[in-house]
Amino acid sequence: MNINFNFKTGNFLFRTGVFFLVSAPVFSAVFFLFSIIISSYKNYKNFFSDKWNYPFFLASFILIITVSISSFEEFSSKVDGWENYLNWVSLFNWLPLFFCIWAFKPYLNSSKLRKIILLLLLSGSVPLIISGFLQVFFDIHGPFKIFNGIIIWFQRENRAGLTGLFNNRNYASSWFTMLWPICLAVLSQRKNGSKFFISIFSISIISSLYLTFSRNGLLNLFLSSLIYLKSSLSIYLFVLLILLITLLIAAITNIFPLGFQELAIKILPYKLLSRFSTIESLEALSSYPRFSIWLSALEFIKERPILGWGAASFPLLYQIKNDICCNTSYGQWYAHTHNMQLEMALNYGLPFSLIVNTTLIIIFYKSFKKIFILKRKEITIEQLNLNKFEKAWWTASFTFFFSQLFDFQYYDFRLSILFWIFISGLIVNLQEPKEKTINFPEI
């Protein structure tokens, strides 16, 4: 079998999987699987020579050992209602995706290839935007099932906020916030004959994100814009975001004059304000439900810091402690810890969480230095444009990682595999020879 042919086929399958990721995740998973088989066949000899595989290999080993030990009766968490099989099933949320980091590298081994992936993400998200607008403006709701339920477009009815193809508006907002830096990269191109269309697309993304009424999404929109934008293009958007945040603070707190507070309340939609209505003062934060969840999670982690309590154990633990089920309190959801680091530590122990998250922080730090800081004098317009997409790549991946401090959308396959594709691309960027590194002036 010809290896070059395999790689071309694998690259095509990988790109097809990216394009259909948001609209047809089951088919996308099949495309990814075959692309992984092909890349693994080509590069299997290089697996153990790649030093970036070591921390994820170690994390995988610890995860398997932890789950195995927890299977024994004497080491079981013994939480009423919890079943050990959940631990084993949950391995699929981590082990295959850790392997994908290495397996996807051949398809991401240059700035041009990574740029193509970003553009495919944009174009493949058109059905999500359309479905969201149909849901909000035309009351067209689902779920719509295709191929006997293999593909489901949710478009929830009687739910506040746009969900589109996703099951939850927070999932949708996470996807939109990862698309936003890509839009900025396309808009900032020196040679771009289709700015009208990408401008319409960008407005659609911001509108969709706004219509989700997700606090986390709005925060990440501000964060990603602040990280990415360095030019005059950023001034107007930055001012707009500052104005929006100022209006929100004025409307939900008492730190501004009463007249300004009333004006802010009139300007901002009620649905948006209702999402922030529980934060009226700094003192109120202590009673905010999410803080209660985090504090409870920390207490549980202290009790079993090495082995953890097992996957999907948090709602049972929280119910035992607080006498409240995961969905009995209106408007709140206690089914997980709403924090990636706490979730990993509570389910599988601190060693697993520390290894994975420390590795991710190192990747973000080193890749940030390479993409945003290092400098060389001689650059071309093409290299300058490609660097803008590298910045978008870094910004999209980091904002998703940052958002997991306050919520946990990782369990949606589309979001988790996209995150690890981004991480794979950042590692490839770090592994490129230093002499090829070009740092560009601020734009």
TAKAGI-V366269 format. One record per backbone hydrogen bond with DSSP energy under -1.0 kcal/mol. CO is the residue of the C=O (numbers start at 1). NH is the residue of the N-H. Records with the same first field share a line. If there is no record, write none. Layout:
BEGIN
CO=NH + NH
END
This chain:
BEGIN
2=6
3=7
4=8
5=9
6=10
7=11
8=12
9=13
10=14
11=15
12=16
13=17
14=18
15=19
16=20
20=24
24=28
25=29
26=30
27=31
28=32
29=33
30=34
31=35
32=36
33=37
34=38
35=39
36=40
37=41
38=42
39=43
40=44
43=46
44=47
50=53
51=54
53=57
54=58
55=59
56=60
57=61
58=62
59=63
60=64
61=65
62=66
63=67
64=68
65=69
66=70
69=72
72=75
79=82
83=86
84=87
85=89
86=90
89=92
90=93
91=94 + 95
94=98
95=99
96=100
97=101
99=103
100=104
102=105
104=107
105=108
110=114
111=115
112=116
113=117
114=118
115=119
116=120
117=121
118=122
119=123
120=124
122=125
123=126
125=129
126=130
127=131
128=132
129=133
130=134
131=135
132=136
133=137
134=140
144=153
146=151
147=150
151=146
153=144
155=142
163=166
164=155
168=172
169=173
170=174
171=175
172=176
173=177
174=178
175=179
176=180
179=183
180=184
181=185
182=186
183=187
184=188
186=189
194=198
195=199
196=200
197=201
198=202
199=203
200=204
201=205
202=206
203=207
204=208
205=209
206=210
207=211
210=213
211=162
214=218
215=219
216=220
217=221
218=222
219=223
220=224
221=225
222=226
223=227
224=228
225=229
231=234
234=238
235=239
236=240
237=241
238=242
239=243
240=244
241=245
242=246
243=247
244=248
245=249
246=250
247=251
248=252
249=253
257=261
258=262
259=263
260=264
261=265
262=266
263=267
264=268
269=273
270=274
273=276
276=279
283=286
284=287
285=288
288=291 + 292
289=293
290=294
291=295
292=296
293=297
294=298
295=299
296=300
297=301
298=302
299=303
300=304
304=308
305=350
310=313
313=317
314=318
315=319
316=320
317=321
318=322
319=323
326=334
329=332
339=343
340=344
341=345
342=346
343=347
344=348
345=349
346=309
347=310
349=353
350=354
351=355
352=356
353=357
354=358
355=359
356=360
357=361
358=362
359=363
360=364
361=365
362=366
363=367
364=368
365=369
366=370
367=371
368=372
369=373 + 374
380=384
381=385
382=386
383=387
384=388
385=389
386=390
387=391
388=392
389=393
390=394
391=395
392=396
393=397
394=398
395=399
396=400
397=401
398=402
399=403
400=404
402=405
403=406 + 407
404=340
409=412
412=416
413=417
414=418
415=419
416=420
417=421
418=422
419=423
420=424
421=425
422=426
423=427
424=428
425=429
426=430
427=431
433=436
434=437
439=376
END
